[in-house]
Amino acid sequence: MGKPRMIILIRHAQSEGNKNRDIHQMIPDHRVKLTPDGWQQAEEAGRRLRDLLNPDDTLQFFTSPYRRTRETTEGILRTLTSDQPSPTPFPRHTIKVWEEPRLREQDFGNFQPCSGEMERMWQERADYGHFFYRIPNGESAADAYDRVSGFNESLWRSFGEQDFPS
């Protein structure tokens, strides 16, 4: 197959954490779900993808294991593979979906502290250096960069596979 014709990056749709940052004090980041608006955004992304892709494209999704990204993928697939308003060229059984932990967001620790403590930590990060500051019980931007770079290297190697999607 060679290099794919197109790689599309989609960030998760609106999550409860986007609406209320304090939720991270009570709910682990990986369990934060989409809002009703987020589900609509995900489904709209599926409709837009349908218009963007060629009918003979083969598809593969990589998604973070976080709930909001898996829900975004579900919403996209719901409309991308729907026969409404017209038959889809992308039947669900032909689309590969891989959960890829290296694609998760930067880890900001287990439960995030109250906003006052977070503000202090952000200031400390600014003073130390944004890229190299390691969040307590989390990771630095450099850590996240290394993790995602490893995924990119794996992805690049897989382009040579005979059945790699277009």
C-alpha positions, 0 to 999 in steps of 0.5 A: 500500500505505501503511505496513506492518502490522508491522515485525519486527526480529530480531538475528542468532542466536548467533555464534562471536563471542558464544561467544568474543570473542577470535575477532575477533582472527583472523576479520574481523567480517563473516566470523563465522558462527553456532554450531550453537545459533545455527542452531537459534535462527534456525530457531526464529525462523522457526517463531515468525514463522509463528505471528505472521504472517497467512497473507495477509501479504507479506514482505520481509527486509532483512539485513546483509551479515555472514555471521551475519546472512545465515545467520540469515535462511537459518535463519528462511526454512528453517522459515518456508517449510517445508511441515512440519509443515503447508503454509506460507502463505509460499512462498520465491519470494514473499519478497523478501530484500535485503542492506543494508550500512547495517544492519551492526553498528557497526564496531570496526576490522579485527581487534580487538586482544587483550583487554587493549588492548580494555579500555584502548580501552573505558575511553578511550571511556568517558572521551571519551564513548561516543556520539562516540568513534571506534574506531581503524579503525572508527566511533563510535556516532554514525557507526553512527546516521547510517548506520542513519538513512539506511536508515530514511529510505529505508525510510520513502520506500519505504512509498509503493510500490504493492507494498510488503509488508504 
